[in-house]
Amino acid sequence: MNILVIGAGSRTASVLVPMLLDETTASIHLASSARIASDHERITSHQLDVTRREDLHNLVLSVMPNAVVNLVAYTDVDGCEQDRALAWRINVTLVEHLARACRSADAQLIHVSTDYVFDGSRGPYAETDTVGPVSYYGKSKLAGENALATSGIDWSVVRTNVVYGTMADKPDFLAWVLQRFDAREPVKAVTDQYSNPTFCDDLCETIIELINRRRTGIYHTGGTDYLSRYEFVTRVAELFHVPTSLVVPVTTADLNQTARRPMRGGLITLKTSSELGVRMTSVEHGLVAFRYRLLQKTKPPQGLMRGLQGT
Ligand SMILES: NC(=O)c1ccc[n+]([C@@H]2O[C@H](COP(=O)([O-])OP(=O)(O)OC[C@H]3O[C@@H](n4cnc5c(N)ncnc54)[C@H](OP(=O)(O)O)[C@@H]3O)[C@@H](O)[C@H]2O)c1
């Protein structure tokens, strides 16, 4: 089996690729704007500009993958508001091109999306709930989903929210919080935005199960705890033995961000658990697993090591 991961330099790919190696016997092809060095015998890296339709098409036809995982996205929510053309090119047009290439190769396409496709008035949301994005990021991600719905290929959309536990150079929300804690800098966290943060491994496990079972349709991933960002960051501080006084409660209005956010977002994961057998992780277990993962790395930041060794 051949699996092609597009956006292999993304935060999610930092967890997905090792899991694909561990849990499948597939040959893994990585496509990225960056040169990804690997001497693993099952990995082939392809450096290209995936926004160039012809290059993308040629890549898919040369690899002839059974499954393509699309992790390419313009994920800067405020940035999407300001550069709508770029948001559309990355989050919609590229998905359309990819779907066409997958049709030529008869490949399944697994695409990752977000709870920002909902308006956030009454989350958490099920797959069957009515969408209604309140930001351009959410609108573009929804349009990307819709492009698949009419593509005529075997497609799956995995929606997720507040992904943490990744190991890429670019920090996810948790890694950003830990960097600030390490520098003993305060972290402003909103008390009025709710979600169920996703341990990245659960997202990746869902993607792998969708490939294994060649399942199509929309699937939600998220953790078992529904909480505000403030509560999440406070739990991080407690677990990493950082004074909780560094966590500064603010409201969304205080932040004055460019794009609107869903206030009660988050995703109900019953379908994913029952149909794919993926068990979602609690915040506590996710943080402990990530802390363990950090300890396995050779050089975690000094301050963090102190916090870790104290436990
Ligand atoms: N992170 C979250 O909390 C979160 C929450 C909800 C949904 N999601 C969804 O999950 C998926 C993966 O998210 P992620 O956080 O892992 O993504 P990410 O770290 O932001 O990476 C996205 C990747 O997209 C590619 N990319 C971005 N802008 C590009 C451009 N202008 N031209 C070409 N390529 C570009 C890059 O791939 P290369 O580096 O390989 O070139 C980049 O690494 C996305 O679909 C996102 O919408 C994420």
The ligand as a Tripos MOL2 file, in Angstrom:
@<TRIPOS>MOLECULE
LIG
   48    52     1     0     0
SMALL
NO_CHARGES

@<TRIPOS>ATOM
      1 N1         -3.7600   22.8570   14.9060 N.am      1 LIG1
      2 C1         -5.0130   22.8780   15.3450 C.2       1 LIG1
      3 O1         -5.2670   23.1530   16.5320 O.2       1 LIG1
      4 C2         -6.1420   22.5350   14.4090 C.ar      1 LIG1
      5 C3         -7.4560   22.6610   14.8760 C.ar      1 LIG1
      6 C4         -8.4990   22.3480   14.0120 C.ar      1 LIG1
      7 C5         -8.2410   21.8960   12.7280 C.ar      1 LIG1
      8 N2         -6.9630   21.8020   12.2920 N.ar      1 LIG1
      9 C6         -6.7430   21.3440   10.9160 C.3       1 LIG1
     10 O2         -5.7900   20.2960   10.9340 O.3       1 LIG1
     11 C7         -5.0140   20.3060    9.7450 C.3       1 LIG1
     12 C8         -3.5400   20.2670   10.1150 C.3       1 LIG1
     13 O3         -3.2780   21.3470   10.9900 O.3       1 LIG1
     14 P1         -1.8170   21.6440   11.5320 P.3       1 LIG1
     15 O4         -1.9810   22.5430   12.7080 O.co2     1 LIG1
     16 O5         -1.0540   20.3830   11.6610 O.co2     1 LIG1
     17 O6         -1.2510   22.4960   10.3100 O.3       1 LIG1
     18 P2          0.0340   23.4270   10.2900 P.3       1 LIG1
     19 O7          1.0340   22.9850   11.2900 O.co2     1 LIG1
     20 O8         -0.4250   24.8570   10.3280 O.co2     1 LIG1
     21 O9          0.6600   23.1050    8.8560 O.3       1 LIG1
     22 C9         -0.0410   23.3360    7.6850 C.3       1 LIG1
     23 C10         0.8850   22.9970    6.5220 C.3       1 LIG1
     24 O10         0.2540   23.4700    5.3360 O.3       1 LIG1
     25 C11         1.2480   23.8220    4.3890 C.3       1 LIG1
     26 N3          1.0410   25.2190    4.0150 N.ar      1 LIG1
     27 C12         0.5790   26.2310    4.7710 C.ar      1 LIG1
     28 N4          0.5610   27.3660    4.0750 N.ar      1 LIG1
     29 C13         1.0310   27.0740    2.8290 C.ar      1 LIG1
     30 C14         1.2500   27.8280    1.6520 C.ar      1 LIG1
     31 N5          0.9920   29.1370    1.5860 N.pl3     1 LIG1
     32 N6          1.7460   27.1820    0.5640 N.ar      1 LIG1
     33 C15         2.0010   25.8580    0.6030 C.ar      1 LIG1
     34 N7          1.8020   25.0820    1.7070 N.ar      1 LIG1
     35 C16         1.3240   25.6980    2.7910 C.ar      1 LIG1
     36 C17         2.6120   23.6530    5.0530 C.3       1 LIG1
     37 O11         3.0730   22.3410    4.7110 O.3       1 LIG1
     38 P3          4.6300   22.0170    4.4660 P.3       1 LIG1
     39 O12         5.3280   22.5520    5.6970 O.co2     1 LIG1
     40 O13         4.7100   20.5590    4.3470 O.co2     1 LIG1
     41 O14         5.0060   22.7440    3.2120 O.co2     1 LIG1
     42 C18         2.2540   23.6910    6.5440 C.3       1 LIG1
     43 O15         3.1980   23.0450    7.3400 O.3       1 LIG1
     44 C19        -5.4340   21.5700    8.9860 C.3       1 LIG1
     45 O16        -6.3490   21.2070    7.9890 O.3       1 LIG1
     46 C20        -6.1420   22.4150   10.0270 C.3       1 LIG1
     47 O17        -7.1340   23.2390    9.4430 O.3       1 LIG1
     48 C21        -5.8960   22.1060   13.1000 C.ar      1 LIG1
@<TRIPOS>BOND
     1     1     2 1
     2     2     3 2
     3     2     4 1
     4     4     5 ar
     5     4    48 ar
     6     5     6 ar
     7     6     7 ar
     8     7     8 ar
     9     8     9 1
    10     8    48 ar
    11     9    10 1
    12     9    46 1
    13    10    11 1
    14    11    12 1
    15    11    44 1
    16    12    13 1
    17    13    14 1
    18    14    15 2
    19    14    16 1
    20    14    17 1
    21    17    18 1
    22    18    19 2
    23    18    20 1
    24    18    21 1
    25    21    22 1
    26    22    23 1
    27    23    24 1
    28    23    42 1
    29    24    25 1
    30    25    26 1
    31    25    36 1
    32    26    27 ar
    33    26    35 ar
    34    27    28 ar
    35    28    29 ar
    36    29    30 ar
    37    29    35 ar
    38    30    31 1
    39    30    32 ar
    40    32    33 ar
    41    33    34 ar
    42    34    35 ar
    43    36    37 1
    44    36    42 1
    45    37    38 1
    46    38    39 2
    47    38    40 1
    48    38    41 1
    49    42    43 1
    50    44    45 1
    51    44    46 1
    52    46    47 1
@<TRIPOS>SUBSTRUCTURE
     1 LIG1         1 GROUP 0 **** ****
